[in-house]
Amino acid sequence: MSRNRRNYRQAAYEKRTGTRAERTERNRNLYVYGSAAYAPEAERQWETEPKRQIQPAVRKNRERANHMSAGYVLFLAAALCAAAFILVNYIQLQAELTNLTKTVAAKESELNALREANDEQYNRVVNSINLEEIKRIAIGELGMTYAQEGQIITYSNEGDDFMRQVPGSK
């Protein structure tokens, strides 16, 4: 039993590395210069596998896959032009958006400056008004008086948002 196992192992080894005579012949052809031993990879280089034959149908399919027809080239060129057109338009829109943003910011700062100037002018006008002087002129020169108890009429506004006052009616 051990003899069969040994023969099986030896046959498998010889199948991998070649027969003893082949190995001896290979080793005779090797010459080692100096004290360096040869690398085992060198033996692997000699044992190259034979090239497999490619079936004609497979070869034709590979050639067809590598070959680009005129229609395919035109399609790729059209796709490239479309992509370039879209990209250029996108960049132009981005530039326009940036310019509009800058314009809006400038207009907002101008609006704030005008509001500030308007508020200053309003406060200056309001502060320059003397209410006591207006009251004196209204009562003394124009003959105005305060409203009496019967002159004030109140209205109730039910459901409408606004009310119209018609002069001369009670």
Sequence and secondary structure as in RCSB ss.txt:
>XXXX:A:sequence
MSRNRRNYRQAAYEKRTGTRAERTERNRNLYVYGSAAYAPEAERQWETEPKRQIQPAVRKNRERANHMSAGYVLF
LAAALCAAAFILVNYIQLQAELTNLTKTVAAKESELNALREANDEQYNRVVNSINLEEIKRIAIGELGMTYAQEG
QIITYSNEGDDFMRQVPGSK
>XXXX:A:secstr
 HHHHHHHHHHHHHHHH  HHHHHHHHHH    TT    HHHHHHHS        HHHHHHHHHHH   HHHHHH
HHHHHHHHHHHHHHHHHHHHHHHHHHHHHHHHHHHHHHHHHHHHHHHHHHHHH  HHHHHHIIIIIS      GG
G       S S     TT  
